[in-house]
Amino acid sequence: MTDDISAAPQRAAMPGATAAGMPRTAAAPPGATAAGMPRSAAAATARRQPYSDGKRLAYGLLWAGWTVVLTIAGFGLLFGGQVLAGLVALALAALAGRYDYRIWTWRARRLLFFLIF
């Protein structure tokens, strides 16, 4: 059986080794990230979005409109005596609002176009 305690000070005393006995790695250049790519390339890949700002604006406004229309219809139906239809409209308004929120925060994986003539 070898004595590991006596070997630890020798490894720490070696040039290029840390106190834990692990060799040191070279420091990254000042303009690089931990992945090794330049910061501008890393920032460009982090900013890449699944759809454009124009599409996000158009679809966000469309779904905000659906949310408003369904909310007004839901309360109108509730106060008009159609309780079940009003609750269904309010539930659909909540779903439309949730999807609209996901569009504005870049969390929607795909954009759905829903329009009734």
N, C-alpha and C positions, 0 to 999 in steps of 0.2 A: 504494500500500500504506500503510495507516495504522499508526501506532505504538500498539499496545495497552498497552505498558508505561506510557506517559505518561497514559493514561486511567484506570488503576487507582487511583492516589492521589486523583484527583478524585472517583471513585465512593465511595471509603472515607471521604472527608471530608464527604460529603453527610449531613445529619441523617437518622436512621432507617435507615442502612445499616450493614452489618457490614464487617469488614475485607476479606471476600471479595467485596464489592460487591453482595451479595444483600440485599434489604430485610428488615427485622426483622418478625416476625409478632407479633401480640398474644399475651401470655401467657394461659394458660388460667386460669379462676377457681380458687380454692383447693379447691373441692368437686367439681371435674370431673376426669374421666380424659382420656387422650389422644384418645379417640373423641368427647369433648364431652358425654357424658351424665353425669348425677350418679353418684357412686360407689355409692349404694344401688341404683340401677337396674342398674348394671353388675354388682354383686355378686349381685343377684337372678337375672340371666340366666346368670351363671357357675355358680350353685348349682342351677339347674334340671336335674333328672335325668330319664332316660327312664322310670323306674318308681319306685314308692314304696318307702319303707323296709320297710314290712310285706311287700310282695311279695318284696323282696330277701331278707329274713330267711327267709320261707317257702321260696322256691326254693333259697336257699343251703343251708338245712338239708336239703332234699330231695336235692339233688345231693351233699352231704356224706355223707348216708346211703347213696346209691348207691355212692359211692367206697369207703366202709367195707365194705359188703356184697360188692362185687366184689373187693376186696383180700383179704378173708377167704376167699372162695370160690376165688380164684386160688391162694393158698398152700395151701389145703386140697386142691385138685385136683393141684397140683404134687407135694405130699408123699404123695398118695394113689395116684400112679402115672399119672394122666391129664396128661401133660406138655403136650400141645398145647392141651387145653382150659384148663389153668391159665395158660398164656401168653396165650391169647386173653382170659381173664378179667382178667388183670393189665393187658393193653393197654387194655381197656375201662375199667378202674379209673383208669388214667392219663388217659384222655380225659375221664372224668367229673370227676376232680380238677382238671384244667386248666379245664374249664368252670365248676366251682365257684369256683375262684380268680378267674375273670373276672367272675362274679356279685358276689363280695365286693368287688372293686376297681372296680366300676361300668364295666367294659369290655365286658360282654355287651350286644350291640345289642338282642337280644330274649330273653325268658325262655321256656325250653322246659319244659313240664310233662310228665314221663314217669313213669308209675306203672303197675305190673303188679299185678293182683289174683290 
